[in-house]
Amino acid sequence: MVVSYLVDQKQINSTKHLSLYPVKNRLKLSIRSHDLFLSKEIKVTAACVHDKQNLVCVTGKHAKYIRMNLSYLQSDNFFLLAGPCVIESEEMALRIAEKVKGITDALGIPYVFKGSFRKANRSRVDSFTGIGDEKALKVLRKVNDTFGIPTVTDIHESHEAAMAAEYVDILQIPAFLCRQTELLTAAAKTGRAVNIKKGQFLSPDAMKFAAQKVTDSGNRNVLLTERGTTFGYGDLIVDFRAIPQMKTFGFPVVMDVTHSLQQPNQSSGVTGGQPQLIETIAKAAIAVGVDGLFIETHPDPKNARSDGANMLPLDQLEALMAKLTRIRLSLCN
């Protein structure tokens, strides 16, 4: 099957596995690779999809905005979901995205910008939660528009799925909420890729049921993320057996490096962390075959509005990515 479409008067051809079907009052074009779909909203001047049986064209006054799913993360390298814990400002988000994109482009690492539009799970009621939902979501869209990179954000309640899906490419399910059926099915029905974080209380094998809730809702666009397991009241531990175990389900597996180093339930009401072990956890994850890494990074973690205790300083990211790329490539040879 082949698709040819015109975007800004430039013809682009694709021979990926593809389907075109109506969604409400628009068309949705899906290109499949490794069971992973990512989306980008574009203005289509004209489109023709054809195989041996079918020919569908969208032209002229019938041209619409469509959501086109791109296999963006396909690479010989690992992929990276990285950014601040929460959107603090447009300037900071663009600054981080530009820096990380420069690093990942040079190393051949597919990159997705990460930023929560709101933090619903905080230790104290006076903790920072965000700059406002719509404002933060518009910042995420601007990151995509400015740098052409996909974006991911968390959702916490089922009614947020459709709202966030209008702005980002991947909807992320927080670990504490990974069993919430209505949340998972709502995310699935948007057609966006769904990144499900493994609950700190779940076995790796139990994550197949969380993924099944998404696939049974008609969406195969699933990522599974390991983020540590509760170890006593105030610590987490990473069982690296989880990565190959979850890979057997047929979905890309991500290692949340920074959150797995959290030290929750501190007496101060502020979550602690062990950022000095970020490199150790990341190296081990690459060594056991993880598909992607999740790393929260900030220009000044000590003054970050959320999760600064376990963030990677932005100026340390390049050296770490270079080391991890060498490990990954050595395993591929």
Secondary structure, DSSP 8 states (H G I E B T S, - for coil): -EEEEEETTEEEEE-SEEEEEEETTEEEEEEEBTTB-EEEEEE-SEEEEE-SS-EEEE-GGG--EEEEEE-TT-SSS-EEEEE-SB---HHHHHHHHHHHHHHHHHHT--EEEE-BS-----SSTTS---S-HHHHHHHHHHHHHHH---EEEE--STTHHHHHHTT-SEEEE-GGGTT-HHHHHHHHHTTSEEEEE--TTS-GGGHHHHHHHHHTTT---EEEEE--EE-SSS-EE--TTHHHHHHTTTS-EEEETTGGGEE-S-TTSS-EE-GGGHHHHHHHHHHTT-SEEEEEEES-GGG-SS-GGG-EEGGGHHHHHHHHHHHHHHHH-
